[in-house]
Amino acid sequence: MQDLGIAFQTAVGDSGGNLDGRTPLPSNDWLMKRNCSLSPRQVGWFYFSIACLSIAIAALLTVWHGAWLVLPFAGLELSGLGIALLAYARHATDYERVSVTDGMLVVETASASRVTREVFNPQWVRIELGESFRALVILRSGKRTVRVGSYLDPHRRRKFAQELAAALHDVRTGRGAGQGGDRFESVNWVDKQ
């Protein structure tokens, strides 16, 4: 696994070892995830606790002080918070995975509930990275184009592009990962503004 930091997490753990009983993944596998503080389940429990507290306070004020307008505003507040937390929870598990295995380059992206998978021949893939600060890594093969690296900062995005280029170079020359030689092939730096 390639280790590029917090937002660019490895698939088998920080040490790259077999921490959960799964078989180790190949070394040319990159998993890029959002850096989320709460899982969707934790978001649900958080919303439940806030809703219970807010409704209890609103009911208490309505019954004790006769402030009946507190209840509709509490409901409005909980509706707004619920919509925001739902949008957060839908995208909390988004990821991009790039793998170079068995003579294929596989790019898998998950956004909300939609998962897309693109398979490329690594012999024909061209890697491009624009010069602008926010440019994503572009993988091109013929007329197909996939953009990856949206969860990485610009420095780690460039490092990922170099590591992917090196892995593709190893596949093209018939070398396995980590067999020495020139690890960094040039990446097409294109200014697309």
LUMDRENNU-43026 format. One record per residue (C-alpha): chain; residue in one letter; residue number from 0; x, y, z. Coordinates in steps of 0.25 Angstrom, whole numbers. Layout:
LUMDRENNU-43026
<pt><chaine>A</chaine><residu>A</residu><num>NUM</num><xx>X</xx><yy>Y</yy><zz>Z</zz></pt>
...
***
This chain:
LUMDRENNU-43026
<pt><chaine>A</chaine><residu>M</residu><num>0</num><xx>0</xx><yy>0</yy><zz>0</zz></pt>
<pt><chaine>A</chaine><residu>Q</residu><num>1</num><xx>4</xx><yy>14</yy><zz>-3</zz></pt>
<pt><chaine>A</chaine><residu>D</residu><num>2</num><xx>4</xx><yy>23</yy><zz>10</zz></pt>
<pt><chaine>A</chaine><residu>L</residu><num>3</num><xx>1</xx><yy>38</yy><zz>7</zz></pt>
<pt><chaine>A</chaine><residu>G</residu><num>4</num><xx>-4</xx><yy>42</yy><zz>20</zz></pt>
<pt><chaine>A</chaine><residu>I</residu><num>5</num><xx>-18</xx><yy>44</yy><zz>27</zz></pt>
<pt><chaine>A</chaine><residu>A</residu><num>6</num><xx>-27</xx><yy>48</yy><zz>15</zz></pt>
<pt><chaine>A</chaine><residu>F</residu><num>7</num><xx>-20</xx><yy>37</yy><zz>7</zz></pt>
<pt><chaine>A</chaine><residu>Q</residu><num>8</num><xx>-22</xx><yy>25</yy><zz>15</zz></pt>
<pt><chaine>A</chaine><residu>T</residu><num>9</num><xx>-17</xx><yy>11</yy><zz>12</zz></pt>
<pt><chaine>A</chaine><residu>A</residu><num>10</num><xx>-27</xx><yy>0</yy><zz>11</zz></pt>
<pt><chaine>A</chaine><residu>V</residu><num>11</num><xx>-20</xx><yy>-10</yy><zz>21</zz></pt>
<pt><chaine>A</chaine><residu>G</residu><num>12</num><xx>-16</xx><yy>-1</yy><zz>32</zz></pt>
<pt><chaine>A</chaine><residu>D</residu><num>13</num><xx>-5</xx><yy>9</yy><zz>36</zz></pt>
<pt><chaine>A</chaine><residu>S</residu><num>14</num><xx>6</xx><yy>-1</yy><zz>37</zz></pt>
<pt><chaine>A</chaine><residu>G</residu><num>15</num><xx>2</xx><yy>-8</yy><zz>24</zz></pt>
<pt><chaine>A</chaine><residu>G</residu><num>16</num><xx>1</xx><yy>-21</yy><zz>31</zz></pt>
<pt><chaine>A</chaine><residu>N</residu><num>17</num><xx>-10</xx><yy>-31</yy><zz>32</zz></pt>
<pt><chaine>A</chaine><residu>L</residu><num>18</num><xx>-18</xx><yy>-25</yy><zz>44</zz></pt>
<pt><chaine>A</chaine><residu>D</residu><num>19</num><xx>-32</xx><yy>-30</yy><zz>42</zz></pt>
<pt><chaine>A</chaine><residu>G</residu><num>20</num><xx>-30</xx><yy>-44</yy><zz>37</zz></pt>
<pt><chaine>A</chaine><residu>R</residu><num>21</num><xx>-31</xx><yy>-40</yy><zz>22</zz></pt>
<pt><chaine>A</chaine><residu>T</residu><num>22</num><xx>-21</xx><yy>-44</yy><zz>12</zz></pt>
<pt><chaine>A</chaine><residu>P</residu><num>23</num><xx>-12</xx><yy>-33</yy><zz>9</zz></pt>
<pt><chaine>A</chaine><residu>L</residu><num>24</num><xx>-15</xx><yy>-25</yy><zz>-4</zz></pt>
<pt><chaine>A</chaine><residu>P</residu><num>25</num><xx>-5</xx><yy>-23</yy><zz>-15</zz></pt>
<pt><chaine>A</chaine><residu>S</residu><num>26</num><xx>5</xx><yy>-11</yy><zz>-13</zz></pt>
<pt><chaine>A</chaine><residu>N</residu><num>27</num><xx>0</xx><yy>-3</yy><zz>-25</zz></pt>
<pt><chaine>A</chaine><residu>D</residu><num>28</num><xx>-13</xx><yy>0</yy><zz>-18</zz></pt>
<pt><chaine>A</chaine><residu>W</residu><num>29</num><xx>-17</xx><yy>14</yy><zz>-14</zz></pt>
<pt><chaine>A</chaine><residu>L</residu><num>30</num><xx>-30</xx><yy>17</yy><zz>-6</zz></pt>
<pt><chaine>A</chaine><residu>M</residu><num>31</num><xx>-33</xx><yy>32</yy><zz>-4</zz></pt>
<pt><chaine>A</chaine><residu>K</residu><num>32</num><xx>-44</xx><yy>35</yy><zz>6</zz></pt>
<pt><chaine>A</chaine><residu>R</residu><num>33</num><xx>-51</xx><yy>47</yy><zz>12</zz></pt>
<pt><chaine>A</chaine><residu>N</residu><num>34</num><xx>-45</xx><yy>52</yy><zz>25</zz></pt>
<pt><chaine>A</chaine><residu>C</residu><num>35</num><xx>-58</xx><yy>50</yy><zz>33</zz></pt>
<pt><chaine>A</chaine><residu>S</residu><num>36</num><xx>-60</xx><yy>52</yy><zz>48</zz></pt>
<pt><chaine>A</chaine><residu>L</residu><num>37</num><xx>-73</xx><yy>44</yy><zz>49</zz></pt>
<pt><chaine>A</chaine><residu>S</residu><num>38</num><xx>-78</xx><yy>31</yy><zz>42</zz></pt>
<pt><chaine>A</chaine><residu>P</residu><num>39</num><xx>-92</xx><yy>31</yy><zz>37</zz></pt>
<pt><chaine>A</chaine><residu>R</residu><num>40</num><xx>-96</xx><yy>23</yy><zz>50</zz></pt>
<pt><chaine>A</chaine><residu>Q</residu><num>41</num><xx>-90</xx><yy>33</yy><zz>59</zz></pt>
<pt><chaine>A</chaine><residu>V</residu><num>42</num><xx>-97</xx><yy>44</yy><zz>51</zz></pt>
<pt><chaine>A</chaine><residu>G</residu><num>43</num><xx>-110</xx><yy>37</yy><zz>54</zz></pt>
<pt><chaine>A</chaine><residu>W</residu><num>44</num><xx>-108</xx><yy>35</yy><zz>69</zz></pt>
<pt><chaine>A</chaine><residu>F</residu><num>45</num><xx>-103</xx><yy>50</yy><zz>70</zz></pt>
<pt><chaine>A</chaine><residu>Y</residu><num>46</num><xx>-116</xx><yy>55</yy><zz>63</zz></pt>
<pt><chaine>A</chaine><residu>F</residu><num>47</num><xx>-125</xx><yy>46</yy><zz>72</zz></pt>
<pt><chaine>A</chaine><residu>S</residu><num>48</num><xx>-118</xx><yy>51</yy><zz>84</zz></pt>
<pt><chaine>A</chaine><residu>I</residu><num>49</num><xx>-120</xx><yy>66</yy><zz>80</zz></pt>
<pt><chaine>A</chaine><residu>A</residu><num>50</num><xx>-134</xx><yy>63</yy><zz>75</zz></pt>
<pt><chaine>A</chaine><residu>C</residu><num>51</num><xx>-138</xx><yy>57</yy><zz>89</zz></pt>
<pt><chaine>A</chaine><residu>L</residu><num>52</num><xx>-131</xx><yy>69</yy><zz>96</zz></pt>
<pt><chaine>A</chaine><residu>S</residu><num>53</num><xx>-137</xx><yy>80</yy><zz>88</zz></pt>
<pt><chaine>A</chaine><residu>I</residu><num>54</num><xx>-151</xx><yy>74</yy><zz>88</zz></pt>
<pt><chaine>A</chaine><residu>A</residu><num>55</num><xx>-151</xx><yy>72</yy><zz>103</zz></pt>
<pt><chaine>A</chaine><residu>I</residu><num>56</num><xx>-147</xx><yy>86</yy><zz>105</zz></pt>
<pt><chaine>A</chaine><residu>A</residu><num>57</num><xx>-157</xx><yy>91</yy><zz>96</zz></pt>
<pt><chaine>A</chaine><residu>A</residu><num>58</num><xx>-168</xx><yy>83</yy><zz>102</zz></pt>
<pt><chaine>A</chaine><residu>L</residu><num>59</num><xx>-164</xx><yy>87</yy><zz>116</zz></pt>
<pt><chaine>A</chaine><residu>L</residu><num>60</num><xx>-165</xx><yy>102</yy><zz>112</zz></pt>
<pt><chaine>A</chaine><residu>T</residu><num>61</num><xx>-178</xx><yy>100</yy><zz>105</zz></pt>
<pt><chaine>A</chaine><residu>V</residu><num>62</num><xx>-184</xx><yy>93</yy><zz>117</zz></pt>
<pt><chaine>A</chaine><residu>W</residu><num>63</num><xx>-178</xx><yy>101</yy><zz>129</zz></pt>
<pt><chaine>A</chaine><residu>H</residu><num>64</num><xx>-178</xx><yy>115</yy><zz>123</zz></pt>
<pt><chaine>A</chaine><residu>G</residu><num>65</num><xx>-188</xx><yy>114</yy><zz>112</zz></pt>
<pt><chaine>A</chaine><residu>A</residu><num>66</num><xx>-178</xx><yy>117</yy><zz>101</zz></pt>
<pt><chaine>A</chaine><residu>W</residu><num>67</num><xx>-185</xx><yy>109</yy><zz>90</zz></pt>
<pt><chaine>A</chaine><residu>L</residu><num>68</num><xx>-177</xx><yy>116</yy><zz>79</zz></pt>
<pt><chaine>A</chaine><residu>V</residu><num>69</num><xx>-164</xx><yy>109</yy><zz>84</zz></pt>
<pt><chaine>A</chaine><residu>L</residu><num>70</num><xx>-169</xx><yy>95</yy><zz>78</zz></pt>
<pt><chaine>A</chaine><residu>P</residu><num>71</num><xx>-171</xx><yy>99</yy><zz>64</zz></pt>
<pt><chaine>A</chaine><residu>F</residu><num>72</num><xx>-157</xx><yy>106</yy><zz>64</zz></pt>
<pt><chaine>A</chaine><residu>A</residu><num>73</num><xx>-151</xx><yy>94</yy><zz>70</zz></pt>
<pt><chaine>A</chaine><residu>G</residu><num>74</num><xx>-157</xx><yy>86</yy><zz>59</zz></pt>
<pt><chaine>A</chaine><residu>L</residu><num>75</num><xx>-151</xx><yy>95</yy><zz>49</zz></pt>
<pt><chaine>A</chaine><residu>E</residu><num>76</num><xx>-138</xx><yy>95</yy><zz>55</zz></pt>
<pt><chaine>A</chaine><residu>L</residu><num>77</num><xx>-137</xx><yy>80</yy><zz>55</zz></pt>
<pt><chaine>A</chaine><residu>S</residu><num>78</num><xx>-142</xx><yy>79</yy><zz>41</zz></pt>
<pt><chaine>A</chaine><residu>G</residu><num>79</num><xx>-131</xx><yy>88</yy><zz>36</zz></pt>
<pt><chaine>A</chaine><residu>L</residu><num>80</num><xx>-120</xx><yy>81</yy><zz>45</zz></pt>
<pt><chaine>A</chaine><residu>G</residu><num>81</num><xx>-126</xx><yy>67</yy><zz>40</zz></pt>
<pt><chaine>A</chaine><residu>I</residu><num>82</num><xx>-124</xx><yy>71</yy><zz>25</zz></pt>
<pt><chaine>A</chaine><residu>A</residu><num>83</num><xx>-110</xx><yy>76</yy><zz>27</zz></pt>
<pt><chaine>A</chaine><residu>L</residu><num>84</num><xx>-106</xx><yy>63</yy><zz>35</zz></pt>
<pt><chaine>A</chaine><residu>L</residu><num>85</num><xx>-113</xx><yy>55</yy><zz>24</zz></pt>
<pt><chaine>A</chaine><residu>A</residu><num>86</num><xx>-105</xx><yy>61</yy><zz>13</zz></pt>
<pt><chaine>A</chaine><residu>Y</residu><num>87</num><xx>-92</xx><yy>59</yy><zz>22</zz></pt>
<pt><chaine>A</chaine><residu>A</residu><num>88</num><xx>-95</xx><yy>45</yy><zz>25</zz></pt>
<pt><chaine>A</chaine><residu>R</residu><num>89</num><xx>-98</xx><yy>42</yy><zz>10</zz></pt>
<pt><chaine>A</chaine><residu>H</residu><num>90</num><xx>-84</xx><yy>46</yy><zz>6</zz></pt>
<pt><chaine>A</chaine><residu>A</residu><num>91</num><xx>-76</xx><yy>42</yy><zz>19</zz></pt>
<pt><chaine>A</chaine><residu>T</residu><num>92</num><xx>-72</xx><yy>29</yy><zz>12</zz></pt>
<pt><chaine>A</chaine><residu>D</residu><num>93</num><xx>-68</xx><yy>34</yy><zz>-1</zz></pt>
<pt><chaine>A</chaine><residu>Y</residu><num>94</num><xx>-55</xx><yy>29</yy><zz>-7</zz></pt>
<pt><chaine>A</chaine><residu>E</residu><num>95</num><xx>-46</xx><yy>27</yy><zz>-19</zz></pt>
<pt><chaine>A</chaine><residu>R</residu><num>96</num><xx>-38</xx><yy>14</yy><zz>-21</zz></pt>
<pt><chaine>A</chaine><residu>V</residu><num>97</num><xx>-28</xx><yy>13</yy><zz>-32</zz></pt>
<pt><chaine>A</chaine><residu>S</residu><num>98</num><xx>-21</xx><yy>-1</yy><zz>-33</zz></pt>
<pt><chaine>A</chaine><residu>V</residu><num>99</num><xx>-11</xx><yy>-7</yy><zz>-43</zz></pt>
<pt><chaine>A</chaine><residu>T</residu><num>100</num><xx>-13</xx><yy>-22</yy><zz>-43</zz></pt>
<pt><chaine>A</chaine><residu>D</residu><num>101</num><xx>-13</xx><yy>-34</yy><zz>-52</zz></pt>
<pt><chaine>A</chaine><residu>G</residu><num>102</num><xx>-10</xx><yy>-25</yy><zz>-64</zz></pt>
<pt><chaine>A</chaine><residu>M</residu><num>103</num><xx>-21</xx><yy>-15</yy><zz>-62</zz></pt>
<pt><chaine>A</chaine><residu>L</residu><num>104</num><xx>-23</xx><yy>-1</yy><zz>-56</zz></pt>
<pt><chaine>A</chaine><residu>V</residu><num>105</num><xx>-36</xx><yy>-1</yy><zz>-48</zz></pt>
<pt><chaine>A</chaine><residu>V</residu><num>106</num><xx>-42</xx><yy>12</yy><zz>-44</zz></pt>
<pt><chaine>A</chaine><residu>E</residu><num>107</num><xx>-53</xx><yy>11</yy><zz>-34</zz></pt>
<pt><chaine>A</chaine><residu>T</residu><num>108</num><xx>-60</xx><yy>23</yy><zz>-29</zz></pt>
<pt><chaine>A</chaine><residu>A</residu><num>109</num><xx>-72</xx><yy>24</yy><zz>-19</zz></pt>
<pt><chaine>A</chaine><residu>S</residu><num>110</num><xx>-80</xx><yy>37</yy><zz>-17</zz></pt>
<pt><chaine>A</chaine><residu>A</residu><num>111</num><xx>-93</xx><yy>36</yy><zz>-8</zz></pt>
<pt><chaine>A</chaine><residu>S</residu><num>112</num><xx>-99</xx><yy>23</yy><zz>-12</zz></pt>
<pt><chaine>A</chaine><residu>R</residu><num>113</num><xx>-93</xx><yy>22</yy><zz>-26</zz></pt>
<pt><chaine>A</chaine><residu>V</residu><num>114</num><xx>-81</xx><yy>14</yy><zz>-29</zz></pt>
<pt><chaine>A</chaine><residu>T</residu><num>115</num><xx>-74</xx><yy>14</yy><zz>-42</zz></pt>
<pt><chaine>A</chaine><residu>R</residu><num>116</num><xx>-63</xx><yy>5</yy><zz>-47</zz></pt>
<pt><chaine>A</chaine><residu>E</residu><num>117</num><xx>-54</xx><yy>8</yy><zz>-59</zz></pt>
<pt><chaine>A</chaine><residu>V</residu><num>118</num><xx>-44</xx><yy>-2</yy><zz>-64</zz></pt>
<pt><chaine>A</chaine><residu>F</residu><num>119</num><xx>-32</xx><yy>2</yy><zz>-73</zz></pt>
<pt><chaine>A</chaine><residu>N</residu><num>120</num><xx>-21</xx><yy>-5</yy><zz>-80</zz></pt>
<pt><chaine>A</chaine><residu>P</residu><num>121</num><xx>-9</xx><yy>1</yy><zz>-73</zz></pt>
<pt><chaine>A</chaine><residu>Q</residu><num>122</num><xx>-1</xx><yy>0</yy><zz>-86</zz></pt>
<pt><chaine>A</chaine><residu>W</residu><num>123</num><xx>-9</xx><yy>11</yy><zz>-92</zz></pt>
<pt><chaine>A</chaine><residu>V</residu><num>124</num><xx>-12</xx><yy>20</yy><zz>-80</zz></pt>
<pt><chaine>A</chaine><residu>R</residu><num>125</num><xx>-7</xx><yy>34</yy><zz>-80</zz></pt>
<pt><chaine>A</chaine><residu>I</residu><num>126</num><xx>-6</xx><yy>42</yy><zz>-67</zz></pt>
<pt><chaine>A</chaine><residu>E</residu><num>127</num><xx>-8</xx><yy>57</yy><zz>-67</zz></pt>
<pt><chaine>A</chaine><residu>L</residu><num>128</num><xx>-7</xx><yy>67</yy><zz>-56</zz></pt>
<pt><chaine>A</chaine><residu>G</residu><num>129</num><xx>-10</xx><yy>82</yy><zz>-59</zz></pt>
<pt><chaine>A</chaine><residu>E</residu><num>130</num><xx>-1</xx><yy>93</yy><zz>-54</zz></pt>
<pt><chaine>A</chaine><residu>S</residu><num>131</num><xx>-13</xx><yy>100</yy><zz>-46</zz></pt>
<pt><chaine>A</chaine><residu>F</residu><num>132</num><xx>-13</xx><yy>98</yy><zz>-31</zz></pt>
<pt><chaine>A</chaine><residu>R</residu><num>133</num><xx>-26</xx><yy>91</yy><zz>-31</zz></pt>
<pt><chaine>A</chaine><residu>A</residu><num>134</num><xx>-24</xx><yy>82</yy><zz>-43</zz></pt>
<pt><chaine>A</chaine><residu>L</residu><num>135</num><xx>-28</xx><yy>67</yy><zz>-42</zz></pt>
<pt><chaine>A</chaine><residu>V</residu><num>136</num><xx>-20</xx><yy>55</yy><zz>-47</zz></pt>
<pt><chaine>A</chaine><residu>I</residu><num>137</num><xx>-26</xx><yy>52</yy><zz>-61</zz></pt>
<pt><chaine>A</chaine><residu>L</residu><num>138</num><xx>-25</xx><yy>37</yy><zz>-66</zz></pt>
<pt><chaine>A</chaine><residu>R</residu><num>139</num><xx>-27</xx><yy>36</yy><zz>-81</zz></pt>
<pt><chaine>A</chaine><residu>S</residu><num>140</num><xx>-28</xx><yy>24</yy><zz>-90</zz></pt>
<pt><chaine>A</chaine><residu>G</residu><num>141</num><xx>-33</xx><yy>27</yy><zz>-104</zz></pt>
<pt><chaine>A</chaine><residu>K</residu><num>142</num><xx>-46</xx><yy>35</yy><zz>-102</zz></pt>
<pt><chaine>A</chaine><residu>R</residu><num>143</num><xx>-48</xx><yy>31</yy><zz>-88</zz></pt>
<pt><chaine>A</chaine><residu>T</residu><num>144</num><xx>-44</xx><yy>41</yy><zz>-77</zz></pt>
<pt><chaine>A</chaine><residu>V</residu><num>145</num><xx>-45</xx><yy>39</yy><zz>-61</zz></pt>
<pt><chaine>A</chaine><residu>R</residu><num>146</num><xx>-42</xx><yy>50</yy><zz>-51</zz></pt>
<pt><chaine>A</chaine><residu>V</residu><num>147</num><xx>-36</xx><yy>45</yy><zz>-38</zz></pt>
<pt><chaine>A</chaine><residu>G</residu><num>148</num><xx>-30</xx><yy>51</yy><zz>-26</zz></pt>
<pt><chaine>A</chaine><residu>S</residu><num>149</num><xx>-41</xx><yy>60</yy><zz>-21</zz></pt>
<pt><chaine>A</chaine><residu>Y</residu><num>150</num><xx>-38</xx><yy>56</yy><zz>-6</zz></pt>
<pt><chaine>A</chaine><residu>L</residu><num>151</num><xx>-24</xx><yy>60</yy><zz>-7</zz></pt>
<pt><chaine>A</chaine><residu>D</residu><num>152</num><xx>-17</xx><yy>73</yy><zz>-4</zz></pt>
<pt><chaine>A</chaine><residu>P</residu><num>153</num><xx>-8</xx><yy>78</yy><zz>-16</zz></pt>
<pt><chaine>A</chaine><residu>H</residu><num>154</num><xx>5</xx><yy>72</yy><zz>-11</zz></pt>
<pt><chaine>A</chaine><residu>R</residu><num>155</num><xx>0</xx><yy>58</yy><zz>-8</zz></pt>
<pt><chaine>A</chaine><residu>R</residu><num>156</num><xx>-8</xx><yy>59</yy><zz>-22</zz></pt>
<pt><chaine>A</chaine><residu>R</residu><num>157</num><xx>6</xx><yy>61</yy><zz>-29</zz></pt>
<pt><chaine>A</chaine><residu>K</residu><num>158</num><xx>12</xx><yy>50</yy><zz>-21</zz></pt>
<pt><chaine>A</chaine><residu>F</residu><num>159</num><xx>1</xx><yy>40</yy><zz>-24</zz></pt>
<pt><chaine>A</chaine><residu>A</residu><num>160</num><xx>2</xx><yy>44</yy><zz>-39</zz></pt>
<pt><chaine>A</chaine><residu>Q</residu><num>161</num><xx>17</xx><yy>41</yy><zz>-39</zz></pt>
<pt><chaine>A</chaine><residu>E</residu><num>162</num><xx>15</xx><yy>28</yy><zz>-31</zz></pt>
<pt><chaine>A</chaine><residu>L</residu><num>163</num><xx>4</xx><yy>23</yy><zz>-41</zz></pt>
<pt><chaine>A</chaine><residu>A</residu><num>164</num><xx>13</xx><yy>27</yy><zz>-53</zz></pt>
<pt><chaine>A</chaine><residu>A</residu><num>165</num><xx>24</xx><yy>19</yy><zz>-47</zz></pt>
<pt><chaine>A</chaine><residu>A</residu><num>166</num><xx>15</xx><yy>7</yy><zz>-44</zz></pt>
<pt><chaine>A</chaine><residu>L</residu><num>167</num><xx>10</xx><yy>8</yy><zz>-59</zz></pt>
<pt><chaine>A</chaine><residu>H</residu><num>168</num><xx>24</xx><yy>9</yy><zz>-64</zz></pt>
<pt><chaine>A</chaine><residu>D</residu><num>169</num><xx>27</xx><yy>-4</yy><zz>-56</zz></pt>
<pt><chaine>A</chaine><residu>V</residu><num>170</num><xx>15</xx><yy>-11</yy><zz>-63</zz></pt>
<pt><chaine>A</chaine><residu>R</residu><num>171</num><xx>20</xx><yy>-6</yy><zz>-76</zz></pt>
<pt><chaine>A</chaine><residu>T</residu><num>172</num><xx>34</xx><yy>-11</yy><zz>-75</zz></pt>
<pt><chaine>A</chaine><residu>G</residu><num>173</num><xx>30</xx><yy>-24</yy><zz>-68</zz></pt>
<pt><chaine>A</chaine><residu>R</residu><num>174</num><xx>36</xx><yy>-21</yy><zz>-55</zz></pt>
<pt><chaine>A</chaine><residu>G</residu><num>175</num><xx>28</xx><yy>-24</yy><zz>-42</zz></pt>
<pt><chaine>A</chaine><residu>A</residu><num>176</num><xx>26</xx><yy>-14</yy><zz>-31</zz></pt>
<pt><chaine>A</chaine><residu>G</residu><num>177</num><xx>39</xx><yy>-10</yy><zz>-23</zz></pt>
<pt><chaine>A</chaine><residu>Q</residu><num>178</num><xx>49</xx><yy>-17</yy><zz>-33</zz></pt>
<pt><chaine>A</chaine><residu>G</residu><num>179</num><xx>58</xx><yy>-5</yy><zz>-33</zz></pt>
<pt><chaine>A</chaine><residu>G</residu><num>180</num><xx>61</xx><yy>4</yy><zz>-45</zz></pt>
<pt><chaine>A</chaine><residu>D</residu><num>181</num><xx>55</xx><yy>17</yy><zz>-48</zz></pt>
<pt><chaine>A</chaine><residu>R</residu><num>182</num><xx>43</xx><yy>18</yy><zz>-39</zz></pt>
<pt><chaine>A</chaine><residu>F</residu><num>183</num><xx>38</xx><yy>32</yy><zz>-44</zz></pt>
<pt><chaine>A</chaine><residu>E</residu><num>184</num><xx>34</xx><yy>33</yy><zz>-59</zz></pt>
<pt><chaine>A</chaine><residu>S</residu><num>185</num><xx>31</xx><yy>47</yy><zz>-64</zz></pt>
<pt><chaine>A</chaine><residu>V</residu><num>186</num><xx>16</xx><yy>51</yy><zz>-63</zz></pt>
<pt><chaine>A</chaine><residu>N</residu><num>187</num><xx>10</xx><yy>60</yy><zz>-73</zz></pt>
<pt><chaine>A</chaine><residu>W</residu><num>188</num><xx>9</xx><yy>73</yy><zz>-66</zz></pt>
<pt><chaine>A</chaine><residu>V</residu><num>189</num><xx>-2</xx><yy>81</yy><zz>-74</zz></pt>
<pt><chaine>A</chaine><residu>D</residu><num>190</num><xx>-7</xx><yy>95</yy><zz>-72</zz></pt>
<pt><chaine>A</chaine><residu>K</residu><num>191</num><xx>-22</xx><yy>94</yy><zz>-74</zz></pt>
<pt><chaine>A</chaine><residu>Q</residu><num>192</num><xx>-28</xx><yy>107</yy><zz>-69</zz></pt>
***
